[in-house]
Amino acid sequence: MNGALLGVSATAGALGVTHAIEPDHVAGIASLTSREADTRLSALAGACFSLGHVVLVVAWLVVGYLLLGRTSFAPIYDTVGTIGVGLLLGALGAAMTVGGLRSLVHTHEHAHGGERHTHAHLHRPAFDRIRSVLKASRGEDSDHERAQHDGDHIYSHHSGAEHAHVHSTVSYLKTGLVGALFTLSPPLSMIVFTATLFPQRGAATVGFAVAVYAVTITATMSLLGAGVGVAAGAVAERPRVYGLVRAVAGVAVIGLAASMLETTLPVLV
């Protein structure tokens, strides 16, 4: 790789990492992955979030610069996008808070023969559910697994691996859609960067820069998701702590959403 491409990749990579760790993105990924006390599944959810995000970033680049020839947009674009993300983030934070509080409410103690045991109805990671279904399809377990879903409770009937696969696929597609909605505002830094590259370096170099940008966003968001999975897994065996952490984190996400809306709504009106 020559010096010019090395500089392009370094700049695109830096833009991708800094874009991925913006507070609203971190909060969105945390709210979507905190229910999976599994590092691999949380990393996968983070990757799905980033892929949806990247698709819309590329769409902004294509439409904004290549089709319209624009490197700047009216402030209203950023304002409307920020409001949309704020509302979405508020909804995710509310769901996270309610889920955590339900974990606290439904965690209960039972006395058995003078010995007390703590029981909690926690969300079973999707990996465990799919594994159980695969066992059932091979005759290693019962044909059906009953579970309940209510916030953090799951009550569902699995009749085979195909159903579990479809369920997981739909869940990850939804995560990708949410990630796309977090790019309602135009990514100005990347648009300016590609606009600078295109006249001098051509389409191939721009494509390379966008690819590096996409890879670094995906890698960073996957690591963020994995980190949330590690944290959730560390407290998952202590249901009350798990529920409390989720509830507090949800309130923090709501606070961030409220701050975003507070600074943008007056501009709109």
C-alpha angles and dihedrals in degrees: 000000000000125000095262094054090044090056091047092050092046092051094044091047092050091049090050094051095045090047092050095052097051108132096248091052093049091048092048093050092046092052092049098045104036092090092061108078088191125096096212096049093045090050090050091050089050090051092050090050090052094047091055088046093051093049091059092043089056089047090055090050094049097044097035101046111013097041103027098025092226128145096175135043135201114271090247090073092059093042095052091043092051091049091051092050091046092054092046092047090050091054091049091048091049091051090049092050094048091048091052093048091049089054089054094047095047095044105100141165126235128192114226117183093332091310119107122218129185117226126188133179100225130172108267111225112256090239091062092047093051091046090053091050092051089052090051092050089055093048094250094120139017117305093245134038117205120207135154128232119201112136096311093000124094125199110169139139116234115194097175149341092275093065092049091048092051091047092051093045092053091048092053092045088054089050089052090050091052089050090053091052089057088069098061089123118070114259094237098179093056093043091054091046094052091044089056092048100045102068093045104033105025134224096305093060092044089052090050091050092050090049092052090046091051094047094050092048091050094046093047095047090046089054090049090052091047090051091054089048091053092049093047092047091052092061101028092097089058102061098188093051090045092052093045093049092050092047093049092045089049091054089050090052090050089051091053090048091050090050091052092050093045092058097042107036094067089053091054095049 
